[in-house]
Amino acid sequence: MLLDCMLTDRPTVCFAGPAKGVSALPHAFIVPDHDCDAVGTEMITFLKDRALAAELGANTGATVLVNFEWRQICAKTECIYDRLLAVPTEVASTQNQPALFGTRELTR
């Protein structure tokens, strides 16, 4: 839900728990979990400082598209798998450990 809100290009205030991977300023105001007073305080900040609200709002949508869009996440995940699959199985077997992955070739 946080990412959906950020895609609206509006300034965002959220609790720290759901904000994994989202950095505070310039992307959002992140407050301690369950601190409703802090949420209210930051919302008032947006109301009083329209320029800051506009700047944060502009940053939020771009942040989601660059870092959290599914094609980006899939590409990053594929890179991790590619690196893991590139580990030679001989290295693992020479250490008296079972190989991390089978020896058969994977096709795309």
Secondary structure, 3 states (H helix, E strand, C coil): CHHHHHCCCCCCEEECHHHCCCCCCCCCEEECCCCHHHHHHHHHHHHHCHHHHHHHHHHHHHHHHHHCCHHHHHHHHHHHHHHHHCCCHHHHHHCCCCCCCCCCCCCC
